[in-house]
């Protein structure tokens, strides 16, 4: 996958989950995506369906997943949450 992930869209999706989600142990869950941040707020995390996305300082990001189709469906869901 090319470097096509737009951190601004990811942060919009994060804000949507935090505004509309139900509380979990770590953050909030909305539409099957859990969002949370570390204690200082510099890193935000979104995870669901076996995929975890970390967005860090200076809009760097890291995706962890086992299967590409899970990554693709997760990123589509994140894109929908960003709208």
N, C-alpha and C positions, 0 to 999 in steps of 0.2 A: 504494500500500500504506500502510495506516495504521501508526502507530508501535506495532506489535504484538510486536516482537522483545523477548524477555525476556533481558537480558544475563546473568542468573543461569543460565538454561538453556544459553546459549551457552558460558559458562565451564565448566559441567558437561560439555558435549560436548568442549570443548577438553581438559579433564583426562582424559577417556576416550581421546581420540586419543593424548595424550602417554603414557598408561599402557600402552596396548595396541598402539600403532603401531610401524612399522618406521622406522628412521632414514632421513632424507633429507638433502639438502644444507643445508636451512634448519631443519628440525624433525623431525616425524614424520608418517607417512602411515598412515591406518587407514580402511578401508571407502570408499576413494576421496576422502577428505578429508585435506588436509595442514594441519597446525597448527604454528605457530611464534610466537615473541614477539620483540620488539626487545631490545636489549642490556640494558636496565634492567627489563624485565618489565612496564612500564606499559601497553604495547599488545600485545594478542594478535591473531593473524591466523588465519583459517581460509579455505582456498580449495579449489576443485574444480569441474570442469566449466564453466570460464569465469566463475566467480563468486568474488569475494574479499570477505570480511567482516573488518572491523577493529573491535575493541572497545577503546576507550580509557579514559582516566582518567574517573572519575565515571560509569561505565557508558554513555558515549556510544558510538555505533556508526555505521559507514558501510559501505554495501553498494555494490560495483561490479559491474555486469553489463551484457551487451548485450541479452539477451532475457529477458522476464518469465518464460517457462516454465522457463528455466534457473535463475533466482532461486528460483522456487517449489520446484523439485525439490531444489535445494541446501538450502533451509531445512527441507524435510521430512526430509532426511537428517540435518541437524544436530539436529533435534528427536528423531529416533530415537537418535542418539548420546548425547543428554542423559539418556536413561532408564537 
